[in-house]
C-alpha cells in the first residue's frame, strides 16, 4: 500500500507542477522542481526510508531509458537543420562546456573546496550519469554529491534559463536549445521540447556532446 502511494504521489506531485506551470508565467513553476520539493518534504515529515521510496518508483525510473531513446525522434526530423549548423553546434558546445568547467574549477580553487566538491562542481553541467561515472573512476570523487549538483544545475538552468535567454535577446531555437542542453542537460532539454521541436533537438545535441566533452577533459586534467 505504501509503495503504491509513493508511486501515485510522485505522479500527482508532477501533475500539480504541470498545472501550475500552465497557469502562471513564474519560472519557479517547474514541474520537476515542484515534484522534488513536495516529495522531499513528504519523505522528511513521514520518516519514510528513501530506499523504500526508490524501490516503489522503479517503474518511473525505468521509463527514463525509453524517454532518452525517444529524443532521437526530433533529432531525426530536424537532421537537415542540425547538419546545416554543424560548425556552430560544435563550437558552441566546446565553448560552453569549457567555460562551465573552467568557472567551476576557478570557484572551487578560490573557495578551497575539498576534492569531492571540486570534482562535483567541475562536472555539474554533465548529465548525472556522466558526472556519477566520472566521480566513481577518479580518486577523491563522491558520486552522490556529483549527482546532486548535476541535478541541481539542470533544475536551475531549466527554471531560470529561458527567461535569461529572453532578456539577452536570444530568440533562435538553435541557439536557445544549445545553451540549455549544455547547461541544463536532460531537464533543460525537456524544457526546450516545450518550446519547439528544433529547440529540443538542438538541446539534445548540446546535452550529448557537452557530456562527452566533460567526460574527456576532466579525467585527463584531474590531479594536475
TADA-V86647 format. One record per residue. RES is the residue in three letters. PHI is phi as a letter, one per 40 degrees, with the letter a starting at -180 (999 if undefined). Layout:
res=RES phi=PHI
res=RES phi=PHI
//
This chain:
res=UNK phi=999
res=UNK phi=c
res=UNK phi=c
res=UNK phi=c
res=UNK phi=c
res=UNK phi=c
res=UNK phi=c
res=UNK phi=c
res=UNK phi=c
res=UNK phi=c
res=UNK phi=c
res=UNK phi=c
res=UNK phi=c
res=UNK phi=c
res=UNK phi=c
res=UNK phi=c
res=UNK phi=c
res=UNK phi=c
res=UNK phi=c
res=UNK phi=c
res=UNK phi=c
res=UNK phi=c
res=UNK phi=b
res=UNK phi=b
res=UNK phi=c
res=UNK phi=c
res=UNK phi=c
res=UNK phi=c
res=UNK phi=c
res=UNK phi=c
res=UNK phi=d
res=UNK phi=c
res=UNK phi=c
res=UNK phi=c
res=UNK phi=c
res=UNK phi=c
res=UNK phi=c
res=UNK phi=c
res=UNK phi=c
res=UNK phi=c
res=UNK phi=c
res=UNK phi=c
res=UNK phi=c
res=UNK phi=c
res=UNK phi=c
res=UNK phi=c
res=UNK phi=g
res=UNK phi=c
res=UNK phi=c
res=UNK phi=c
res=UNK phi=c
res=UNK phi=c
res=UNK phi=c
res=UNK phi=c
res=UNK phi=c
res=UNK phi=c
res=UNK phi=b
res=UNK phi=d
res=UNK phi=d
res=UNK phi=c
res=UNK phi=c
res=UNK phi=c
res=UNK phi=c
res=UNK phi=c
res=UNK phi=c
res=UNK phi=d
res=UNK phi=c
res=UNK phi=c
res=UNK phi=c
res=UNK phi=c
res=UNK phi=c
res=UNK phi=c
res=UNK phi=c
res=UNK phi=c
res=UNK phi=c
res=UNK phi=c
res=UNK phi=c
res=UNK phi=c
res=UNK phi=d
res=UNK phi=c
res=UNK phi=c
res=UNK phi=c
res=UNK phi=c
res=UNK phi=c
res=UNK phi=b
res=UNK phi=d
res=UNK phi=c
res=UNK phi=c
res=UNK phi=c
res=UNK phi=c
res=UNK phi=c
res=UNK phi=c
res=UNK phi=c
res=UNK phi=c
res=UNK phi=c
res=UNK phi=c
res=UNK phi=c
res=UNK phi=c
res=UNK phi=c
res=UNK phi=c
res=UNK phi=c
res=UNK phi=c
res=UNK phi=c
res=UNK phi=c
res=UNK phi=c
res=UNK phi=c
res=UNK phi=c
res=UNK phi=c
res=UNK phi=c
res=UNK phi=c
res=UNK phi=c
res=UNK phi=f
res=UNK phi=c
res=UNK phi=c
res=UNK phi=d
res=UNK phi=d
res=UNK phi=c
res=UNK phi=c
res=UNK phi=c
res=UNK phi=c
res=UNK phi=c
res=UNK phi=c
res=UNK phi=b
res=UNK phi=c
res=UNK phi=c
res=UNK phi=c
res=UNK phi=c
res=UNK phi=d
res=UNK phi=d
res=UNK phi=c
res=UNK phi=c
res=UNK phi=c
res=UNK phi=c
res=UNK phi=c
res=UNK phi=c
res=UNK phi=c
res=UNK phi=c
res=UNK phi=b
res=UNK phi=c
res=UNK phi=g
res=UNK phi=c
res=UNK phi=b
res=UNK phi=d
res=UNK phi=c
res=UNK phi=c
res=UNK phi=c
res=UNK phi=c
res=UNK phi=c
res=UNK phi=c
res=UNK phi=c
res=UNK phi=c
res=UNK phi=c
res=UNK phi=c
res=UNK phi=c
res=UNK phi=c
res=UNK phi=c
res=UNK phi=c
res=UNK phi=c
res=UNK phi=c
res=UNK phi=b
res=UNK phi=d
res=UNK phi=d
res=UNK phi=c
res=UNK phi=c
res=UNK phi=c
res=UNK phi=c
res=UNK phi=c
res=UNK phi=c
res=UNK phi=g
res=UNK phi=c
res=UNK phi=b
res=UNK phi=c
res=UNK phi=d
res=UNK phi=c
res=UNK phi=c
res=UNK phi=c
res=UNK phi=c
res=UNK phi=c
res=UNK phi=c
res=UNK phi=c
res=UNK phi=c
res=UNK phi=c
res=UNK phi=c
res=UNK phi=b
res=UNK phi=f
res=UNK phi=c
res=UNK phi=c
res=UNK phi=c
res=UNK phi=c
res=UNK phi=d
res=UNK phi=c
res=UNK phi=c
res=UNK phi=c
res=UNK phi=c
res=UNK phi=c
res=UNK phi=a
res=UNK phi=c
res=UNK phi=c
res=UNK phi=c
res=UNK phi=c
res=UNK phi=c
res=UNK phi=c
res=UNK phi=c
res=UNK phi=c
res=UNK phi=c
res=UNK phi=c
res=UNK phi=c
res=UNK phi=c
res=UNK phi=c
res=UNK phi=c
res=UNK phi=c
res=UNK phi=c
res=UNK phi=c
res=UNK phi=c
res=UNK phi=c
res=UNK phi=c
res=UNK phi=c
res=UNK phi=c
res=UNK phi=d
res=UNK phi=c
res=UNK phi=b
res=UNK phi=c
res=UNK phi=g
res=UNK phi=c
//
